Amino acid sequence: MTAIKFGTDGWRGRIADDYTYANVRRCTQGFAQYLKQKHPSGTVVVGYDRRFSAEHFAATAAQVLAGNGFHVLLTQSATPTPVISYSVKARQAIAAINITASHNPPEDCGFKVRDEHGGAVAPEGLAQIEALIPPAADTGAIAQMDLAAGLESGQIEYFDPKPAYLAHLAELIDVGPIKQAGLKIVVDNMWGNGAGWLSEILQGGRTQVIEVHAERNPIFPEMQRPEPIPPNVDAGLAVAREVGADCVCIMDGDADRCGFGDENGQFIDQLRVYGLLAYYFLEIRGERGPIVKTLSTTSMLDKLGQIYGVPVIHTGVGFKYVAPAMLKHNAMIGGEESGGYAFRNHVPERDGILANLYLLDFLVRTGKKPTELLDLLFAKVGGPHYYDRIDIRLTDNEMKARARTRLDQVNIQGLTLGGHPVTELVTTDGYKFVMDDGGWLLIRFSGTEPLIRIYTETTDQDAVAAILDDGRKLAGV
């Protein structure tokens, strides 16, 4: 592999194919060069997930950073992405590297970078990092320090990020009432980094936490990938039905994304979860401030913004757009369609642990079940909103080029989707067709995998399948 490209959230590749130790060294050297342009020295946090050999890839990154003169704080175990991000703030570090492929298939690994705020690096910064990655043949361009020597000199230091993160959570939310509520909660960790965290936070009261998929297993049994959507969450939801749980808290492979299930063991889609979280802050906690949303997430946020008189900021897909917008506008909440949500007074980074705690607090403060909370939300925004998505694998670059050409040539004059006239086409990030009922269809090429994603949200439940099918025809896939 000669070219390393950063997608929606860092670089990802197939282990032993393009994701190799040599390429991790190259990628880290490019990031080190980028950091040197901003900070002559400083501390960089390095963490990793539970994927195959992730801890060894992390050690490799630490060696290159140390070789470039940076002080490295290296986690001693697999650590949730939001905890790594908060560690940047807590330890006054200048950046972080996280070795994780998040929700990708088990064959993949990844390389996420975070800035001095603990948030995703903006697109222009990612372009600079890419440009600074040395060619594969230029092995002499990579500076390294032996791990043992780095540890002995203190240039590389193992650290425990948990105490500082848990102390910070206590400032954001009082979990005492959740502990004493007597809830029965199933937590599906999807074999990932979130295992044990909610159990530890909520222990010592009447509430019972039942964890599933809590061990390390890099092949992710019972799911296609650790992405917190069906069918990957079906096994965890089945456990909830078996034990009669009050709700299901779900986290993806690196615990930065949140999924949720109701008292019937049914999945609540991630657009509805974002609507619930925004409603919780506005109505229950009485907070005010801008809402940041990617164009692929729910229009219920726009309606809540109008009702409560708060601005709603639209961005492209990915936290490389959301994080800078949250910082710029001091946003109350920011999020995306994938189930990633970030919160003010924390870090501009998705946090599946905190998002689930806020949802549990919503249940406890209102005394209502998840389905009843959805009823409250729908009553506020004018009725239920229905969402679905299909992912189609791109077999080659020609297939992608053909789809893009077709979409570039679409004329919305007289165009209908699922029987609904199209009123607007937005091409900020992909092709978003806005319909007469306020619903939308989005077609975009994934920034992390060779996929074309087709999404829709509409108030017309009967039209969901037809809208997606029409979207497939538009793209010719």
C-alpha positions in Angstrom: 0.0 0.0 0.0 1.4 3.4 -1.0 -1.5 5.8 -0.2 -3.1 6.1 3.2 -6.4 8.0 3.1 -8.4 9.4 6.0 -12.1 8.8 5.7 -15.0 10.0 7.8 -13.2 9.1 11.0 -9.5 8.3 10.4 -7.9 5.6 8.5 -9.2 2.0 8.4 -7.9 -1.0 6.5 -7.8 -4.8 6.4 -5.4 -6.3 8.9 -2.3 -7.8 7.2 -3.4 -6.5 3.8 -3.1 -2.7 4.0 -3.3 -2.4 7.8 0.2 -3.5 8.7 2.9 -2.4 11.3 4.8 -0.7 8.5 1.8 1.4 7.5 0.9 2.2 11.1 4.5 3.5 11.5 4.0 5.6 8.4 0.7 7.0 9.5 2.0 7.8 13.0 5.0 9.6 11.4 2.7 11.7 9.3 0.7 12.6 12.4 3.9 13.4 14.4 5.0 15.8 11.6 1.6 17.4 11.7 1.8 17.9 15.5 5.3 19.3 15.3 4.0 22.1 13.1 1.7 23.2 15.9 3.5 22.0 19.1 7.3 21.5 19.3 6.7 19.1 22.2 4.0 17.8 24.4 2.1 14.7 25.6 0.1 12.4 23.2 -2.4 9.8 24.5 -2.5 6.4 22.8 -5.2 3.9 23.3 -6.7 0.9 21.5 -9.7 -1.4 21.3 -10.2 -5.2 21.6 -9.5 -6.1 17.9 -6.9 -8.6 16.9 -3.4 -7.3 17.8 -4.7 -3.8 18.6 -2.5 -3.4 21.7 0.6 -4.2 19.5 -0.4 -1.7 16.9 -0.8 0.9 19.7 2.7 0.1 21.1 4.0 0.6 17.5 2.4 4.1 17.3 3.8 4.9 20.8 7.3 4.0 19.7 7.1 6.4 16.7 5.7 9.3 18.7 8.4 8.8 21.3 11.0 8.7 18.5 9.7 12.1 17.4 10.3 13.6 20.8 6.7 13.4 22.2 5.9 12.2 25.7 3.4 9.3 25.3 0.7 8.1 27.7 -0.2 4.6 26.7 -3.3 2.8 28.1 -2.6 -0.6 29.7 -5.8 -2.1 28.5 -8.5 -1.7 25.9 -10.2 1.7 26.6 -13.4 3.3 25.4 -12.8 6.0 22.8 -14.5 8.7 24.9 -12.3 7.9 27.8 -9.2 8.4 25.6 -10.6 11.6 24.3 -11.3 12.9 27.8 -7.8 12.0 28.8 -6.5 14.6 26.4 -8.3 17.2 28.4 -7.6 15.7 31.8 -3.8 15.3 31.1 -3.5 18.6 29.1 -2.2 16.6 26.2 -1.9 18.0 22.7 -3.5 15.0 20.8 -4.4 11.4 20.9 -4.2 8.3 18.7 -6.7 5.5 19.1 -6.1 2.2 17.4 -9.7 1.1 16.6 -11.9 0.3 13.6 -15.0 1.2 15.7 -18.0 -0.6 14.0 -16.1 -2.1 11.0 -16.1 -5.9 10.3 -13.7 -8.0 12.4 -11.1 -8.2 9.7 -10.4 -4.5 9.9 -8.4 -2.2 12.2 -8.2 1.6 12.3 -6.3 4.7 13.3 -8.2 7.6 14.8 -6.6 10.9 15.6 -7.9 13.5 18.1 -6.9 17.1 18.6 -6.0 19.1 21.7 -9.7 19.3 22.6 -10.2 15.5 22.5 -12.3 15.9 19.4 -12.0 14.7 15.8 -9.5 16.6 13.6 -11.2 18.8 11.1 -11.1 17.9 7.3 -8.3 20.4 6.5 -6.2 18.9 9.3 -6.7 15.4 8.0 -5.6 16.5 4.6 -2.4 17.9 6.1 -1.7 14.7 7.9 -2.2 12.6 4.7 0.2 14.9 2.9 2.9 14.4 5.6 2.8 10.5 5.6 6.1 9.4 4.1 6.2 7.1 1.1 6.3 3.3 1.8 9.8 3.1 0.4 11.2 5.9 2.6 11.7 3.9 5.8 14.4 6.3 6.9 11.9 9.0 7.3 10.4 7.2 10.3 11.8 8.0 13.8 11.3 5.3 16.4 12.2 4.5 20.0 12.4 1.0 21.4 9.4 0.4 23.7 11.5 -0.9 26.6 13.8 2.1 26.3 10.9 4.5 26.2 9.4 3.0 29.3 12.7 3.1 31.2 13.4 6.7 30.3 9.8 7.9 30.9 9.3 9.0 27.4 6.6 6.4 27.2 4.4 5.9 30.3 1.6 3.5 31.0 -1.4 5.2 32.7 -4.9 4.5 33.9 -7.5 6.9 32.4 -10.5 5.6 34.4 -10.3 7.6 37.6 -10.3 11.0 35.9 -13.1 10.1 33.5 -15.3 8.7 36.3 -14.8 11.8 38.4 -15.8 13.9 35.4 -18.9 11.9 34.8 -20.0 12.6 38.4 -19.9 16.3 37.6 -22.2 15.8 34.6 -24.8 13.4 36.0 -26.0 12.2 39.4 -26.3 8.4 39.0 -27.5 7.9 42.5 -31.2 7.9 41.6 -30.5 5.5 38.7 -28.7 3.1 41.1 -31.7 3.1 43.5 -34.4 2.9 40.8 -34.6 -0.9 40.8 -34.3 -1.1 37.1 -33.3 -4.3 35.3 -30.9 -3.2 32.6 -29.3 -5.4 29.9 -26.0 -4.0 28.6 -24.8 -5.3 25.2 -21.1 -4.4 24.9 -20.8 -6.0 21.4 -17.5 -7.7 22.6 -16.1 -4.2 22.8 -14.4 -1.7 25.1 -17.5 -0.7 27.0 -17.5 -4.0 28.9 -17.8 -3.4 32.7 -18.1 0.3 32.7 -21.9 0.7 33.2 -21.8 -2.1 35.8 -19.1 -0.3 37.8 -20.8 3.1 37.5 -24.2 1.7 38.6 -23.2 -0.8 41.3 -24.2 -0.6 44.9 -27.9 0.0 44.6 -31.2 -1.7 43.7 -30.7 -1.5 40.0 -29.5 -4.7 38.3 -27.1 -4.7 35.3 -26.9 -7.8 33.1 -24.0 -7.7 30.7 -23.8 -9.6 27.4 -21.0 -9.9 24.9 -18.6 -8.6 27.5 -15.5 -10.8 26.8 -12.8 -10.1 24.3 -13.6 -11.9 21.1 -12.1 -10.3 17.9 -14.4 -12.3 15.6 -17.5 -10.7 17.1 -19.8 -13.8 17.3 -23.6 -13.3 17.0 -23.2 -10.2 14.9 -21.8 -9.2 11.5 -19.9 -6.3 13.1 -20.0 -4.4 16.3 -22.3 -1.7 14.9 -25.2 -0.9 17.3 -28.0 -1.5 14.8 -30.1 -4.6 13.8 -29.3 -7.4 13.1 -26.1 -7.0 15.1 -28.1 -6.2 18.3 -30.7 -8.9 17.9 -29.0 -11.4 20.2 -28.7 -8.8 23.0 -32.3 -7.7 22.6 -33.3 -11.4 22.8 -31.6 -11.6 26.2 -33.5 -8.6 27.3 -36.8 -10.2 26.4 -35.8 -13.4 28.2 -35.0 -11.7 31.5 -37.8 -9.0 31.3 -35.5 -6.0 31.2 -36.7 -2.5 31.5 -34.4 -1.3 28.7 -31.3 -2.3 26.8 -28.1 -0.1 26.7 -25.9 -0.9 23.7 -22.4 0.3 22.9 -20.4 -0.3 19.7 -16.9 -1.9 19.6 -15.1 1.2 21.0 -18.0 2.4 23.1 -18.3 5.8 21.5 -21.7 5.0 19.9 -25.0 4.4 21.7 -27.9 2.0 20.9 -31.0 1.6 22.9 -33.8 -1.0 23.3 -37.2 -0.5 24.9 -39.0 -2.5 27.7 -40.2 -5.0 25.1 -36.8 -5.8 23.8 -37.4 -3.8 20.6 -34.7 -1.6 19.1 -35.2 2.2 19.1 -33.5 3.5 16.0 -30.7 5.9 16.4 -32.6 8.9 14.9 -35.3 8.5 17.6 -32.6 8.2 20.2 -31.1 11.5 19.2 -34.6 13.0 19.3 -35.0 11.7 22.8 -31.7 13.0 24.0 -32.3 16.5 22.7 -35.8 16.5 24.2 -34.4 15.3 27.5 -32.0 18.2 27.7 -34.5 20.8 26.6 -37.5 19.7 28.5 -36.3 17.7 31.5 -33.0 19.4 32.3 -34.1 22.8 31.0 -30.9 23.5 29.1 -30.6 25.7 26.1 -28.1 26.0 23.4 -27.4 25.1 19.7 -28.0 21.6 18.4 -25.4 20.3 15.9 -26.7 17.5 13.5 -25.3 15.9 10.4 -27.5 16.0 7.4 -28.1 12.2 7.7 -29.9 12.5 11.1 -33.4 13.3 12.2 -35.5 16.3 11.2 -37.2 16.0 14.6 -34.2 18.1 15.8 -35.2 21.0 13.5 -38.8 20.8 14.9 -37.5 20.8 18.5 -35.2 23.8 17.7 -38.2 25.7 16.5 -40.3 24.8 19.5 -37.7 25.7 22.1 -36.1 28.6 20.2 -32.6 27.1 19.8 -30.5 27.1 16.6 -29.9 23.9 14.8 -26.6 23.7 12.9 -26.4 21.3 9.9 -23.0 19.7 9.0 -21.6 17.0 6.7 -21.5 13.4 7.9 -18.8 12.6 10.5 -17.5 14.0 13.7 -14.7 15.7 11.8 -17.5 18.2 11.0 -19.6 17.9 14.2 -16.7 18.4 16.7 -15.5 21.8 15.2 -19.1 23.0 14.9 -19.7 22.1 18.6 -16.7 24.1 19.7 -17.5 27.0 17.4 -21.1 27.3 18.6 -20.7 26.0 22.2 -23.4 23.5 21.3 -25.6 21.8 23.9 -25.5 18.5 22.0 -24.1 17.2 18.7 -24.7 13.9 16.9 -25.0 11.9 13.8 -27.1 9.1 12.3 -24.7 6.3 13.3 -25.6 6.6 17.0 -22.8 9.0 18.0 -23.8 11.8 20.4 -21.6 14.4 22.2 -22.5 16.8 25.0 -21.6 20.2 26.2 -19.2 20.5 29.2 -17.6 17.2 28.2 -15.5 16.7 25.1 -16.6 17.2 21.5 -16.6 13.5 21.0 -19.2 10.7 20.8 -19.7 9.0 24.2 -21.8 5.8 24.3 -21.3 5.5 28.1 -22.6 9.0 28.9 -25.4 8.8 26.3 -26.8 5.7 27.8 -26.6 7.2 31.3 -28.5 10.2 30.1 -31.2 8.0 28.7 -31.4 6.0 31.9 -31.7 9.4 33.8 -34.6 10.3 31.5 -36.4 7.1 32.5 -35.9 7.7 36.2 -36.7 11.4 36.2 -40.0 10.9 34.4 -40.9 7.4 35.8 -41.8 6.4 32.3 -40.9 3.5 30.1 -39.0 3.9 26.8 -42.1 3.6 24.6 -43.9 6.2 26.7 -40.9 8.6 26.3 -41.2 8.1 22.5 -44.9 9.0 22.7 -44.0 12.2 24.5 -41.5 13.0 21.8 -43.8 12.3 19.0 -46.6 14.4 20.6 -44.1 17.3 20.7 -42.9 17.0 17.1 -46.2 16.3 15.3 -46.2 12.5 15.2 -43.9 9.5 14.6 -41.0 9.7 12.3 -39.9 6.5 10.5 -36.3 5.7 9.5 -34.5 3.0 7.7 -31.2 2.5 5.8 -29.7 0.1 3.3 -26.0 -0.4 2.7 -24.7 -1.7 -0.7 -21.2 -2.9 -1.2 -19.3 -1.3 -4.0 -17.5 -4.1 -5.9 -15.1 -1.8 -7.8 -14.3 1.8 -8.6 -16.3 1.6 -11.8 -19.5 0.8 -9.9 -18.9 3.9 -7.7 -18.2 6.1 -10.7 -21.3 4.9 -12.5 -23.5 5.6 -9.5 -21.9 9.1 -9.0 -22.5 10.0 -12.6 -26.2 8.9 -12.5 -26.7 10.9 -9.3 -25.0 14.0 -10.7 -27.4 13.9 -13.6 -30.7 13.6 -11.6 -33.2 16.3 -12.3 -35.6 16.8 -9.4 -38.3 18.5 -11.5 -41.3 16.2 -11.3 -39.3 13.6 -9.3 -41.2 11.6 -6.7 -39.9 9.1 -4.1 -42.3 6.6 -2.6 -45.1 8.8 -4.0 -43.8 12.0 -2.4 -42.7 14.9 -4.6 -39.1 16.1 -4.2 -38.8 19.8 -3.4 -35.1 20.2 -2.9 -31.7 18.6 -3.5 -28.9 19.2 -1.1 -25.4 18.1 -2.1 -23.4 19.2 1.0 -22.3 15.6 1.6 -23.9 13.1 -0.8 -27.3 13.6 -2.4 -30.1 14.5 -0.1 -33.6 14.7 -1.6 -36.0 16.6 0.6 -39.7 15.7 0.1 -43.0 17.5 0.5 -43.8 16.1 4.0 -40.4 17.2 5.3 -39.0 13.7 4.9 -35.8 13.0 3.1 -33.7 10.5 1.2 -29.9 10.6 1.4 -27.6 8.7 -0.9 -23.9 9.0 0.0 -20.6 7.0 -0.4 -19.2 5.8 3.0 -16.0 7.5 4.1 -14.9 4.4 6.0 -15.8 1.4 3.8 -16.5 0.6 0.2 -20.2 1.1 0.6 -23.0 3.3 -0.8 -25.5 4.1 1.9 -29.1 4.9 1.2 -31.1 6.4 4.1 -34.6 7.8 4.6 -36.7 9.4 7.3 -40.4 10.2 6.7 -43.7 10.6 8.5 -45.3 8.2 6.0 -44.6 4.7 7.5 -46.0 2.9 4.5 -43.6 4.7 2.1 -40.3 3.8 3.7 -39.5 0.7 1.7 -40.7 2.4 -1.6 -38.5 5.5 -0.9 -35.4 3.3 -0.3 -36.2 1.3 -3.5 -36.5 4.5 -5.5 -33.2 5.6 -4.1 -31.5 2.4 -5.2 -32.9 3.0 -8.7 -31.6 6.6 -8.8 -28.1 5.3 -8.0 -28.4 2.4 -10.4 -27.4 -0.2 -7.7 
